[in-house]
Amino acid sequence: MPARIGVTTSYEDETQCLDRRYVTAVERAGGLPIPLPMLETDALYRDLVDSLDGLVVIGGPAVTEGLVGTVPDDLGTLGTVRAASDRKWMERAWAADLPILGICYGMQRLNALAGGTIYGDVEREHEGAQTHSQKRGATTHPVQIQSARLRELLGTGTVRVNTRHLQAIADVGTGFSVAATAPDGVIEAIEHESGRILGVQFHPERMGDAMQPLFRWLVSEATHSTTAPT
């Protein structure tokens, strides 16, 4: 059985949906992607996490936990259903020591869970920030990798990534450290001291082979968890 990787979903108008590129990235890395439902019963969250080996927290709308400044009008709001569901998946996966990959919103929510803060609009609130949103005309930008682990995974100290966020981390939460930054100093990746949680501000599922190492890391960590002696 391949490592079972839970993948959170988007939610709008009573409909859950999932960009297939997240699924494909996990599958190509050797994992079994499992889209996660938004449940009403807390015990079922626990039961389903017990059947998983890893978690991907996908991109999404505005994060308001630990908010610094004001969320801009051109960023969608996070509804209570998804907010609560994602938090339960993250809390339970974290408590179970599952490896977690947080993508964009996913990284921001994980950081908030650890007490970190977030700019409502990084372009307006981070001194010297460049445009980081495709909505506002940005395309791609370089990222300087500071983490030895991330450099090893990607095989380089500098990568070019897509630019798809209006918010960004202001201060990292307890246990996290900065793993990569943009030239303007905006945080582009974080990692947890446990070695089990990695967050990136960009969207690796949209970048093909160049970012598959991130998903392979997740599946490898998850596979190690499933085969470790008890």
PyMOL commands that set and color helices and strands:
alter all, ss='L'
color gray80, all
select helices_A, chain A and resi 20-28+42-49+80-95+105-113+122-125+134-136+148-154+204-206+208-227
alter helices_A, ss='H'
color red, helices_A
select strands_A, chain A and resi 4-7+10-12+15-17+32-35+54-57+67-68+100-103+117-119+140-145+158-162+168-171+176-181+187-192+197-200
alter strands_A, ss='S'
color yellow, strands_A
deselect
rebuild
show_as cartoon
